[in-house]
Amino acid sequence: MQTISNGFGRGPRGEIVDGWETKRRREPGHDWALIRLGAAGIITGIDVDTSFFTGNFPTTCRIEACGVEGYQSPKALQSSDTEWIEIVTRSPLKGDAHNRFDVSDRRRFTHVRLSAFPDGGISRVRLWGEVDPAARRTAGYRWFNALPGGQAAAVLADAGVPADLARSVVSARPLRDEGSAKQYQALQP
């Protein structure tokens, strides 16, 4: 597995490339990447985009998914304790193209593992689906708690929350999903 920070890097000839390009593989095996979803949910479609890779793209790919809670390390995700479910069987890819796949498994997932056979370049991986309502709430709390105080108060004011109540809510952070209704009720005048 390669660690990719932003998807940009130097290609084999020193040029800047946009995407993930693996080294040429001479021995058996394949390369793969772990992707943590922005929020847990049901995946309905995937696009393995090989745009601009006309000669050096993987000939096939396989996509698996898992549903784990918390922020697991890559090592933990690779352990035998993690159940990976194949959501796209090993399928052919075309170069310089959007390779789209439908996903019929309706389980809740948090991560995907893209395997590229045998090697080559992938520009982007896009996933479509439905965000789990609890995961959406958790993401909202995480976002609100991370805002600077003034910006958090402005968000609440824009939503019609009175200024004194907004200040109380902001000072009570970090808010959590569990018991947030009680927190809010306790702050009401």
C-alpha positions, 0 to 999 in steps of 0.5 A: 500500500502506498501512502497518498497525501493529496493525490499529486506527485511526480511521475516516472519522468519527473512530471507532476501527475494528478492521481495515483500511478503505481510502479510497474510490477514485475512480480505477482500481486497487485496494488491497492488503496484504502479510502475512508468515506467522509461519512458512513453510508450506503454506496450505490455507485462507483466511478474509477476514473482513468482520465489521462492515463492512456497507456498506463492504466490498470487492466482490471480492478476490484472494490471491497468495502467494510463497516467499522466504527471509529478511526481505525488505523490502516494496520487494523483495517488490514487485520483478519478481524476486519470483514471486507465485502466485495462490492465490485467483482474484478472488472475490466477498466478502459484507459482515459475513461470513466469506468462506472459500476453499480453497487447493489449491496445495501449495507452501511460502509465506512471504508473502501479498498480499491485493488488495481491489477496489475499496476497503472494509473487512476485519476480519481475514485468517486462514490455515490450513495446515501449518508447514514442519518446518524453519521450525518449528525455526527459530521455536523457536530464535528463541523460545528465544534471545530468552528471558531467561537465567533463563526459558530455564533454567526452560524446560529444567528443566521439560523434564527437563534437569539444571540444570548442563546447562541453564546450559551450554546457556543460556550457549551461546546463540544456538543455531542450527538448523545444527549445534545437535546438535553444540552440544548434544553438546559441552555434555554432561558 
